Amino acid sequence: PTMKFSTLALSAALAVTTTQAFVPRPSATPPRLMSSSSSLVVVAPTMSGRTVLSSTAAEPETSENAETFEFTSDVGRVMDLIINSLYSDKDIFLRELVSNAADACDKKRFLSLTSDGDGADTAMPEILIKPNVDDNTITIEDRGVGMTKDELINNLGRIAQSGTRNFVQALGDGTADVNLIGQFGVGFYSSYLVANKVEVVTKSMQEGSKQYRWTSDAGASYTIEECEEDDDPMEGSGTRLILHLKDEAADYLESSNLEELLNRYSEFIEFPIQLWKEKTEYVQVPDDEANKDLPEGEEPKTKTVPQTSEAYERVNSNKPIWLRPPREVEDQEYQDFYKSAFRSSYDTPMKHSHFVLEGQVECKALLYIPGMLPFELSKDMFDENARNIRLYVKRVFINDKFEDLMPRWLKFVRGVVDSNDLPLNVSREILQKSKVLNIINKRLVRKSLDMIRDIAAGDTDTKGDEEEDQENAPNGDYVMFWNNFGKYLKVGVIEDDANRKEIAPLLRFFSSKSGEEYTSLDEYVDNMPENQKSIYYLTGDGRENVAMNPVIEKLKSRGFEVLFATEPIDEIMMESLRSYKELDIVDAAKSNLKLDNEDEDEEKKKKSEEMREQYKDVAEYLEALLKDKIEKVVVSSDLVDSPAVLVQGAYGMSPTMQRYMRAQTVSAGGDMSGMSGMNKAILEINPNHVIVQDLDRMVSSGDKESQELESFALLMYDVAAMTSGYEVGDLRSFAQRVMGLMDEKAVAAGSSAPTTVETPAASSESKTDEEGSDDAKEVEVIQ
């Protein structure tokens, strides 16, 4: 008989689909609220100019003369919407159909265990998948519970009717050992993504059931017929789906493509999934050609030939260990699962966290910190293709593109999350924002931070143990972690306001006192002198460049330690962090630096003022000479060994950040002209240094137009710029000034060089040596 599809349960499915799929675009005109006595109306203009009205009205009173009607629909059009609009990826069809087959197998297992009598079928159900190139079909068969004729009509003939949901409701609230996947009742129709005709052959496990064939081409109707006894009868109960593929779906006939999809979506299905594959084996057979003239008694010669055969092969051998209680899983099992699930055979994870979230939200998760930086993150630390957190629902892979499940600063963490409470849309491809998602997100972040703390604490415990070999030296594990993933924690400080204080103790730096080892903020605070009230840092390109900055002299002379911020992101991170344990974090290269232990008496202040007045002429000369390069000149008594240093104003950018900004502007095709006058540095000169004193003498001599004076002053500025991390703008002029200084030195050295005088005796000896010996010597006479 030919029957028509029913849409009785369709309205709820379409409501869910529409609600979750529609994302309003921003509009220039904000929505308006209009109220009345019985309703609240929202008037919102759309991008197309139309007006959308939505209201929450009180239930209207029904008149006695009112008639009630049911909605009608074009079933063919509805089927077209479900097939072509509900799913965004055709690959989903295999996930949905295998999930349905797994549900059927789980139902059969449950009913077999709970049925009375000895006739219960206790054999493990399985799922068989066979592509047929000749017939252009894919057959998906399960040895599950099967369906009767009435169940075929109800489950497949009524759109959005979920047989799995009805089965669970029939069980009640008991603690049944059943783990069913289906919930929306539309997964079956995903088969029409790749097929233009679907046949369903099924036989129920109920005693005396007959085998039926259901057929439809996704139109408005379908047919059901009873199968003949010789029409490929099924072994026991089960369901066989035969998909007649569309022309554009021919790629799914290749076993390798099907195997890839099964490994992605159905790798952890509880029941065996058998895929029909072609296998090639090499066997030894007699070599007839070589044995023609074989002498009697010798062993016949053989040859190796390939032998091709086709058979079913299981493709889902991995076990979902995250569903087991953590106390029952061994460490080796965690490592084996990581290497197989994430295809990382050569990587041993540094830490793992297996936990269960119960209460308001139920969730099971297993997280890993890799032992090395994943390859996909080596070129781009936020690569969109690096999807390391996988979302499962009852062993079925849903997606790994959910950005809200884990913040991007934890992009390197790998793991699986399995939850039935996540707000998925009907196609199980879109994850909506909700309170449930926020709860899971916070727990994942907390567990990730706990793992990182454990690695750091493990290194702290081994510190000072001299018997440890070099491989297990103090800070070894965390140093490896920091070198691989330290940048991500810095991004976390910048972007994650809620966890900034939790991340700060995990940061590591080189410093002016740490040498070749890293130091933490806690160690820095513990080593601070009593009179130090702030944490100081200095930016630069690399540890060596920062260490030569003259600014460090200001703090080292007082016994203060300086943290080295050697990457552009460090400056942004420090600005975001601002303080630690109630101590301000201060950039030492700023002009407003106030050293906490500088309690000058009146005499020292007076002397400082006198020096500023004494070198007023030098400051004015340098400001005039360098007016295009610096903002002003300041006489500073804080410098010790250097004649001058360049610092920034209170709101200026460091030279490292300036170079980074210029590079970004160039890469984006922006205009560089606007950046030339920005962030002019402040030149601080040391009045106690001989170079500054000599410069003061030359300025005081009155010849301020002297080329020698200008070269001398510019050379001092260039050296201060280089040691402070700035670039020398005119390298040619700088080279000429250096060469001029070298020429003066060479001339001075030549005028006082020793003179060599050759004595007569030496001359005669030389002649003798020229004739027979090479041992002639000169006699030096110092004039």
Disulfide bonds with the S-S distance in Angstrom:
none
